[in-house]
């Protein structure tokens, strides 16, 4: 499909603009549109689903870059947008390209917008131009309640819980569907009483992959919104290019080793520190995908440790650590708010930084906690390097220690990788004296003994420190065991009390409902009693079927009966005993066939529907106002009599006519 803007048919900065369009099928023009608004262009593209939507300049769709990206993103759901004038070498004019490919002859003049639309369509069909890419390889799915409950009301909390459960159920269904189709994703939720307030999925797949997997929904109770993630800039990919773009592009990233602290969630906090405890960056961002986080982190260096403040570590953190092939650090027990506040505040005061929110605080605290865990080994490595007298990059040594190497193994590995000094050329001389050889051997042995003695002393010191640490850890473990036991007992009691409260709350709700029902019943009884004292209440006799009518027929004469359904069997039962137990009238709660009603009215039995009279129902008994009932019955009887009179007059008239006709025939026969 080719598109070209009509001259003078657009307003700058507005969506009001008009285009000429042409659709090609197998190289031939199948449809032409001389004037289409931008809105109608969307409708045609959605209906026709062309393989390519070709333009000579994408900025004809809109001048503003942000608006243009949104328009291109929407169009890319149904087609591939191509700018034919764009190539790897720059931009060319449409007429030049058309003549070059052989679509136009050199003698032809300036084409009209409709002709230009056909030209760009044919150029795109021949593989000329570049496809426009504005969507990341990511999609976001938002699940939230479709409405917000108002303040107050006895059922407000129950209504809120119902909405939360709907969001929870929809979130789990989406997770199951994504797992079933093998689509990678991250999920962040906002919890509330009884379920989720909302959830966000960052799906690592383009929007078109999710068709048939997840369905967008905007219901009264719940909304599921699916939106592709937009790029910051517009990219052009030549149609004839076979190159594959790299997933992450980082220009000469620093080679230093870094520690990355992450606090994942709807708003993710990130702290990046060097192995020397210096802060490189501290930020937080909403809806931060793994792809974007990886690009930001690689700009500062190579992560060797990814940290979190909770145990067990979140799946988001584990996936980031796996991508970087980095170690992961998490505390034995999730850090308390007080501990995180203290760690972050002391560090911020020392380094003169500002912590904007709790997410940044938690990310920074986890990184500081990890550095504290390795600090003693880092110091020992520095001292050991000075004592031995070797110059090695301590950053590499620390990185190896984080990866699980001992101080000795880390130093040895880094030392062996260091470049050795160039060998000097010396002349070899024969040494005949055995004394000089013995002296050299003795010096070597003395040096080895000195190194071994120093190593023994260092090991003895390390052993003493380890024994002290072990003793401290044993005491802490005993304290923690006692504390956990007390907390477990408290938690058990708390759960028992919560269960009891919930049970009492449900019982209270049942009693309230029962109380309301009894109050309503008392109100009905009062009304009935007042009307009964005035003589204005009639108790109706309820008949369920024909058998019950026949059983009670002796007591039904001149009484009004009420039935739910008036079927043919009940009608026959009434007709068979109409002389001995003819009811005064019948009230039907549901609709009855007109033929049955007319048959009963033939016997002067009026039939009243439940919509025509106000009934009071109490414990399966039906009552009605005597005045209203008499009025309805009298009106029905009048209608029946009037109808019978009319029918009788019509019958007499028909008999007279028939007699006249017969008499005339007889007279003609006599003649």
Secondary structure, 3 states (H helix, E strand, C coil): CEEEEEEEEECCCCCCEEEEEEEEECCEEEEEEEEEEHHHHHHHHHHHCCCEEEECCHHHCCCCHHHHHHHHHHHCCCCEEEECCEECCEECCHHHHHHHHCCCCCCCCCCCHHHHHHHHHHHHHCCCCEEEEEEEEEEEEEEEECCCCCCCCCCHHHHHHHHHHHHHHHHHHHHHHHHHCCCCEEEEEEEECCEEEEEEEEECCCHHHHCCCCCCEECCCEEEEEEEEEEEEEEEEECCCCCCCCCCCCCCCCCCEEEEEEECCCEEEEEEEECCCCEEEEEEEECCCHHHHHHHHHCCCEEEEEEECCCCCCHHHHHHHHHHCCEEEECCCCCCHHHHHHHHHHHHHHHCCCCCCHHHHHHHHHHHHHHHHHHHHHHHHHHHHHHHCCCCCHHHHHHHHHCCCCHHHHHHHHHHHCCCCCCCCCCCCCCCCHHHHHHHHHHHHHHHHHHHHHHHHHHHHHHHHHHHHHHHHHHHHHHHHHHHHHHHHHHHHHHHHHHHHHHHHHHHHHHHHHHHHHHHHHHHHHHHHHHHHCCCEEECEECCCHHHHHHHHHHCCCCEEEECCCCHHHHHHHHHCCCCCCCCEEEECCCCCHHHHHHHHHCCCEEEEHHHCCCEEECCEEEEEHHHHHHHHHHHHHHHHHHHHHHHHHHHHHHHHHHHHHHHHHHHHHC
